């Protein structure tokens, strides 16, 4: 297939190139698109190099597939252009996720939704939603989720390279100051200043991921609510979410308290998750996978499965996954693999 990657020099874009190569996706020609500052830059791919080019009219001619990882306004402008040129488009931005004519897909959960692409575009969910829904889908199919309360612990790479660099810079300023911070619990003014967050992220947690939207919930929280419903084809699922940014480089984690239409206990949940696609269960009584263990691998890790003592038939669980890999790049490539059967 002739493939284009839009946003090829970003954190997720470079991961996509690696995964296309790792999984031996049938690429006969690759085109990489980037911003003007990266035009002419050579990126390694499949033992050779691909040169970044600028987005332009007729720049997608002849391509079979275009994978998109750019900001929403750029995706809104250029994804339809790629589709009009005859390419199938997999978009990792939020631009088309809630469009009723664009399937929102987690590979292995609802891949069959890719059979119909009315606009020639399929959308990847938010990385947090993707990690969580991969673990929840087997439980939902068996017992139907009624309501869940989710708290997330999202790494700084979810905000891109600028988020990782900001954490780096703040950690360097904190170096050797642990005793001072223990006594005072305060930061000096230079540490507070940052491009991404109004408060320091190093040595801290920020209970506000995304921008504040309706009812005081953030964009990240509403994505979790709405995308979960669309992926699982169930608008009746009730979701309450609090999304928190933590000083971790890669890997999102979350706790979920889940109530079902019928009772589910820990033993049944273990059986449902043990062989679920894309899931590795780490629960031997005291198992607790961490984001560090999830970084760089494909599966979503699930642990700390417990019966909720306050609500019979409900479950508590802990889920973590690599937000750059499974949460974005890998899912896009897996969607492309699934599309092959519908060509």
C-alpha positions as CSV (number, residue, x, y, z in Angstrom):
1,X,0.0,0.0,0.0
2,X,1.0,3.6,-0.6
3,X,0.9,5.3,2.8
4,X,1.1,8.8,4.1
5,X,1.8,9.9,7.7
6,X,0.7,13.4,8.6
7,X,2.5,14.8,11.6
8,X,5.4,12.3,11.1
9,X,8.0,14.2,13.3
10,X,5.9,14.4,16.5
11,X,6.0,12.0,19.4
12,X,3.2,9.8,18.0
13,X,4.1,10.2,14.4
14,X,7.6,8.9,14.9
15,X,6.2,6.0,16.9
16,X,3.8,5.2,14.0
17,X,6.7,4.9,11.6
18,X,8.4,2.5,14.0
19,X,5.3,0.4,14.4
20,X,4.6,0.3,10.7
21,X,8.1,-1.1,10.3
22,X,7.9,-3.5,13.3
23,X,4.6,-5.0,12.2
24,X,5.7,-5.3,8.6
25,X,2.7,-3.4,7.3
26,X,2.7,-3.7,3.5
27,X,4.1,-0.3,2.6
28,X,5.3,0.0,-1.0
29,X,5.7,3.8,-0.7
30,X,5.8,6.1,2.3
31,X,5.2,9.9,2.3
32,X,5.8,11.9,5.5
33,X,4.2,15.2,6.1
34,X,5.3,17.8,8.6
35,X,5.4,21.5,9.4
36,X,7.4,24.0,7.5
37,X,10.3,23.8,10.0
38,X,10.7,20.1,9.4
39,X,10.4,20.1,5.6
40,X,13.4,18.3,4.1
41,X,14.2,16.4,7.3
42,X,15.0,12.8,6.7
43,X,13.3,10.2,8.9
44,X,14.5,6.6,9.2
45,X,12.1,3.9,7.9
46,X,12.6,0.3,6.9
47,X,16.3,0.5,6.5
48,X,16.1,3.7,4.4
49,X,14.9,7.2,4.9
50,X,11.8,9.2,4.0
51,X,12.0,13.0,3.5
52,X,9.4,15.2,5.1
53,X,7.2,17.3,2.8
54,X,4.7,20.0,3.3
55,X,0.9,19.5,3.1
56,X,-0.3,20.7,-0.3
57,X,-3.2,20.3,-2.7
58,X,-2.8,17.1,-4.7
59,X,-0.1,16.0,-2.3
60,X,-2.1,12.9,-1.5
61,X,-2.7,11.7,-5.0
62,X,-2.1,8.0,-5.5
63,X,-2.1,7.2,-1.7
64,X,-4.1,4.3,-0.4
65,X,-3.9,5.2,3.3
66,X,-3.2,8.4,5.3
67,X,-2.6,8.3,9.0
68,X,-3.1,11.6,10.7
69,X,-1.6,12.9,13.9
70,X,-1.8,16.7,13.9
71,X,-3.7,19.4,15.8
72,X,-7.5,19.4,15.3
73,X,-7.7,22.4,13.0
74,X,-5.1,21.0,10.6
75,X,-6.9,17.6,10.7
76,X,-10.2,19.3,9.9
77,X,-8.7,20.9,6.9
78,X,-6.5,18.2,5.4
79,X,-8.1,14.8,6.4
80,X,-11.1,15.4,4.0
81,X,-8.6,16.5,1.3
82,X,-6.8,13.1,1.7
83,X,-10.1,11.2,1.6
84,X,-11.2,13.1,-1.5
85,X,-8.0,12.1,-3.2
86,X,-9.0,8.4,-2.7
87,X,-7.1,7.5,0.4
88,X,-8.7,5.9,3.5
89,X,-7.9,8.1,6.4
90,X,-7.2,7.2,10.0
91,X,-7.3,10.3,12.2
92,X,-5.7,10.4,15.6
93,X,-6.9,13.9,16.4
94,X,-10.2,14.8,18.1
95,X,-11.5,16.5,15.0
96,X,-14.0,13.8,13.8
97,X,-14.4,11.6,16.9
98,X,-18.0,12.5,17.5
99,X,-19.1,12.8,13.9
100,X,-21.9,10.2,13.4
101,X,-20.5,9.4,9.9
102,X,-17.0,8.6,11.2
103,X,-16.5,5.4,13.2
104,X,-14.5,5.7,16.4
105,X,-12.5,2.5,16.8
106,X,-10.4,0.7,19.3
107,X,-8.8,-2.2,17.5
108,X,-9.9,-5.5,18.9
109,X,-13.0,-3.9,20.5
110,X,-15.1,-2.6,17.6
111,X,-12.9,-3.1,14.5
112,X,-16.0,-4.2,12.5
113,X,-17.2,-0.6,12.5
114,X,-14.5,0.0,9.9
115,X,-16.6,-1.9,7.3
116,X,-18.3,1.4,6.4
117,X,-16.5,4.7,6.1
118,X,-19.1,7.2,4.7
119,X,-16.6,10.0,4.7
120,X,-13.5,7.9,4.0
121,X,-12.3,8.7,7.5
122,X,-12.0,6.6,10.7
123,X,-11.1,8.1,14.1
124,X,-8.9,7.0,17.0
125,X,-10.2,7.7,20.5
126,X,-8.4,9.8,23.1
127,X,-5.5,7.8,24.5
128,X,-7.0,7.6,28.0
129,X,-10.3,6.3,26.6
130,X,-8.5,3.7,24.5
131,X,-6.6,2.2,27.4
132,X,-9.6,2.0,29.6
133,X,-12.1,0.7,27.0
134,X,-9.7,-2.1,25.9
135,X,-10.0,-3.4,29.5
136,X,-13.7,-2.7,29.9
137,X,-15.1,-4.1,26.6
138,X,-15.0,-7.8,27.7
139,X,-16.8,-6.9,30.9
140,X,-19.4,-4.8,29.0
141,X,-20.1,-7.5,26.5
142,X,-20.8,-10.0,29.3
143,X,-22.8,-7.9,31.8
144,X,-23.4,-4.4,30.3
145,X,-21.9,-1.5,32.2
146,X,-24.5,0.7,33.9
147,X,-22.3,3.3,35.6
148,X,-18.6,3.9,36.3
149,X,-16.6,6.4,38.3
150,X,-13.1,6.8,36.8
151,X,-10.0,8.7,38.1
152,X,-7.1,8.9,35.7
153,X,-3.4,9.5,36.3
154,X,-2.1,10.8,33.0
155,X,1.5,11.2,32.0
156,X,3.0,14.4,30.7
157,X,3.7,12.9,27.2
158,X,-0.1,13.2,26.7
159,X,0.7,16.9,26.3
160,X,3.4,16.2,23.7
161,X,7.1,17.0,23.7
162,X,6.5,20.3,25.4
163,X,5.0,18.5,28.4
164,X,8.0,16.2,28.7
165,X,10.5,19.0,28.4
166,X,8.6,21.0,31.0
167,X,8.8,18.1,33.5
168,X,12.5,17.7,32.7
169,X,13.2,21.4,33.3
170,X,11.3,21.4,36.6
171,X,13.0,18.2,37.9
172,X,16.4,19.8,37.2
173,X,15.4,22.8,39.3
174,X,14.2,20.5,42.1
175,X,17.5,18.6,42.2
176,X,19.0,18.6,45.7
177,X,16.0,20.6,47.2
178,X,14.0,17.7,48.7
179,X,14.8,18.8,52.3
180,X,13.8,22.4,51.5
181,X,10.6,21.3,49.9
182,X,9.8,19.0,52.8
183,X,10.0,21.9,55.2
184,X,8.4,24.6,53.2
185,X,6.2,22.8,50.6
186,X,6.7,25.8,48.3
187,X,8.3,26.5,45.0
188,X,10.2,29.5,43.8
189,X,8.7,31.7,41.1
190,X,10.8,30.4,38.2
191,X,9.7,26.8,38.9
192,X,6.0,27.8,38.7
193,X,6.3,29.3,35.2
194,X,5.7,26.9,32.4
195,X,4.4,26.6,28.9
196,X,1.9,23.8,29.6
197,X,0.7,24.0,33.1
198,X,0.0,27.0,35.4
199,X,1.3,25.0,38.4
200,X,4.4,22.9,38.7
201,X,4.1,19.3,37.6
202,X,7.4,18.0,39.0
203,X,6.8,16.6,42.5
204,X,3.2,17.4,42.1
205,X,-0.2,16.3,40.7
206,X,-2.5,18.5,38.8
207,X,-6.2,17.6,39.0
208,X,-7.1,19.5,35.8
209,X,-6.2,17.7,32.5
210,X,-7.5,19.5,29.5
211,X,-9.5,22.7,29.4
212,X,-12.6,23.4,31.6
213,X,-15.8,22.8,29.7
214,X,-19.5,22.5,30.7
215,X,-20.5,21.7,34.3
216,X,-16.9,22.3,35.4
217,X,-15.7,19.1,33.7
218,X,-12.6,19.2,31.5
219,X,-12.3,18.4,27.8
220,X,-10.4,15.2,28.8
221,X,-13.2,14.2,31.1
222,X,-15.9,14.7,28.6
223,X,-13.9,12.8,26.0
224,X,-13.9,9.8,28.4
225,X,-17.6,10.0,28.8
226,X,-18.7,10.5,25.2
227,X,-16.1,8.3,23.5
228,X,-16.7,5.4,25.8
229,X,-20.4,5.4,24.8
230,X,-19.7,5.7,21.1
231,X,-17.1,2.9,21.0
232,X,-19.3,0.5,23.1
233,X,-22.4,1.4,21.2
234,X,-24.3,2.3,24.4
235,X,-25.4,5.8,25.1
236,X,-27.0,4.7,28.4
237,X,-23.6,4.1,30.1
238,X,-23.2,6.7,32.9
239,X,-19.7,7.9,33.5
240,X,-18.2,10.3,36.0
241,X,-14.5,11.1,35.5
242,X,-11.7,13.1,37.1
243,X,-8.6,13.4,35.0
244,X,-5.3,14.1,36.7
245,X,-1.9,14.9,35.3
246,X,1.0,13.3,37.1
247,X,4.8,13.6,36.9
248,X,5.3,10.4,34.8
249,X,6.9,10.6,31.3
250,X,5.0,7.8,29.5
251,X,2.0,5.7,30.5
252,X,-1.5,6.6,31.5
253,X,-3.2,4.8,34.4
254,X,-6.7,4.9,35.9
255,X,-8.9,3.4,38.6
256,X,-12.5,2.5,37.7
257,X,-15.4,1.6,39.9
258,X,-17.8,-0.2,37.6
259,X,-21.5,-1.1,38.2
260,X,-23.2,-3.5,35.8
261,X,-26.8,-4.4,34.8
262,X,-26.2,-7.7,36.4
263,X,-23.8,-8.6,39.2
264,X,-20.2,-9.4,38.3
265,X,-17.7,-10.7,40.8
266,X,-13.9,-10.8,40.8
267,X,-13.7,-14.4,39.8
268,X,-15.9,-13.9,36.7
269,X,-14.0,-10.7,35.8
270,X,-10.7,-12.6,35.9
271,X,-12.0,-15.2,33.5
272,X,-13.3,-12.6,31.1
273,X,-10.1,-10.6,31.1
274,X,-7.6,-13.5,31.1
275,X,-7.7,-14.1,27.4
276,X,-9.2,-10.7,26.3
277,X,-7.5,-9.2,23.1
278,X,-5.0,-6.5,23.9
279,X,-5.1,-7.2,27.7
280,X,-2.6,-8.7,30.1
281,X,-4.0,-9.5,33.5
282,X,-1.6,-9.0,36.4
283,X,-3.7,-10.1,39.4
284,X,-2.3,-12.7,41.7
285,X,-3.8,-11.3,44.8
286,X,-1.4,-8.4,45.2
287,X,-0.6,-7.6,41.5
288,X,-0.4,-4.0,40.5
289,X,1.0,-3.1,37.1
290,X,2.5,0.4,36.8
291,X,2.9,2.8,33.9
292,X,6.6,2.1,33.9
293,X,5.9,-1.5,33.2
294,X,3.4,-0.6,30.4
295,X,5.7,1.8,28.6
296,X,6.9,0.4,25.3
297,X,4.7,-2.6,25.1
298,X,1.5,-3.3,23.3
299,X,-1.0,-4.7,25.9
300,X,-3.1,-2.8,28.4
301,X,-2.2,-4.1,31.9
302,X,-5.0,-4.7,34.4
303,X,-4.6,-5.4,38.1
304,X,-6.1,-4.8,41.6
305,X,-9.4,-6.4,40.7
306,X,-11.7,-6.2,43.7
307,X,-15.3,-6.7,44.6
308,X,-16.7,-3.4,45.7
309,X,-17.7,-3.9,49.4
310,X,-20.1,-0.9,49.3
311,X,-22.0,-2.0,46.2
312,X,-22.7,-5.7,45.7
313,X,-22.1,-6.8,42.1
314,X,-19.7,-3.9,41.3
315,X,-16.0,-4.0,40.7
316,X,-12.9,-1.9,41.3
317,X,-10.0,-2.2,38.9
318,X,-6.7,-0.6,38.0
319,X,-5.7,-0.2,34.3
320,X,-2.5,1.2,32.7
321,X,-1.1,1.4,29.2
322,X,1.4,3.2,27.0
323,X,-0.4,6.3,25.9
324,X,1.9,6.9,22.9
325,X,1.9,3.3,21.7
326,X,-1.4,1.5,22.4
327,X,-3.0,4.9,23.2
328,X,-2.3,6.3,19.8
329,X,0.2,4.9,17.2
330,X,-0.4,1.2,17.7
331,X,-4.1,1.5,17.5
332,X,-3.9,3.5,14.3
333,X,-1.7,0.9,12.7
334,X,-4.0,-1.9,13.9
335,X,-6.9,-0.1,12.4
336,X,-5.0,0.1,9.1
337,X,-4.5,-3.7,9.3
338,X,-8.2,-4.2,9.9
339,X,-9.0,-2.0,7.0
340,X,-7.1,-4.3,4.7
341,X,-9.9,-6.9,4.8
342,X,-12.4,-4.4,3.6
343,X,-10.5,-3.1,0.5
